[in-house]
């Protein structure tokens, strides 16, 4: 049976598509991710405490590269050690541009299927030329990538039938953030509220996501995020593109003002994934885009005045920024889903895409 066949099953009758089911049930996968990390608590803490590495490389492809972009700055912030995200293909084909000769890196390889060719081959090359530990995060326990790892965090409940990554992405993000939080034990215990809060967000704001996704007056989507949120902005941008084939881009908040804002008009939705540290400056950018005629949507831990933006999503979780990144995802995944339906696309099987990507000659 092929890898793709293993990812394909009949759509349950209570949902109109695999994708919608996977978006709306991801709180279950978050719970599973927390349990997976809890089960490996001692091994993870031993790894962080031993520090047998001088830097951390986080790698993946497509969605999991954007996940790497979200996880790497968190690792550096919370562990106090240099960390960077790199596409698996760069690590595979251009290792000298990624790893310095005197470096002792740890590799964190992320792959939903665990069969993606670039990630497997990059990990194999890493193990051949370096002595650092390898951690993998994925959703399939029998995957080839798991066999290459010293420590594997596998969230079976994150598995999907849809080609598009939604539940798997957020579950792997929760696992990564939970693993990092074990460097500070109290933070991990606070993350156990994530699944319940996820359900609350979906119940409260599902209709807003649908309304905006189905608004045909909106022709362009821009997702802004900085710091820990930039990788997440890139991921929800990818969801919009691959599901709906819409005009969509992701930028750092301040960088959007250096040219791209010229594209903003009355047919634009600018979505801001607000941070704690730069919140005031980020809101100023959204106000500016609103003044240019664009509609604005902000997602934030703290309340936002209706005079600041057109639409807002309030987390009100009480969790530190380092632990709540997954909250930005479900509603923006729904935004892409409903836009896809309006555009006549089938979110389960996006145009030109497959669930597992292999290099030519690797089938």
Secondary structure, 3 states (H helix, E strand, C coil): CCHHHHCCCCCCCCCCCHHHHHHHCHHHHHHHHHHHHHHCHHHHHHHHHHCCCCEEEEEECCHHHHHHHHHHHHHHHHHCCCEEEEEHHHHHHCHHHCCCCCCCEEEEEECCCCCCHHHHHHHHHHHHHCCCCEEEEECCCCCHHHHCCCEEEECHHHCCCCCCCCHHHHHHHHHHHHHHHCCCHHHHHHHHHHHHHHHHHHHHHHHHHHHHHCCCCCCEEEEEECHHHHHHHHHHHHHHHHHHCCEEEEECCHHHHCCHHHHCCCCEEEEEECCCCCHHHHHHHHHHHHHCCCEEEEEECCCCCCCCCCEEEECCCCCCHHHCHHHHHHHHHHHHHHHHHHCCCCHHHCCCCCCCCCCCCCC
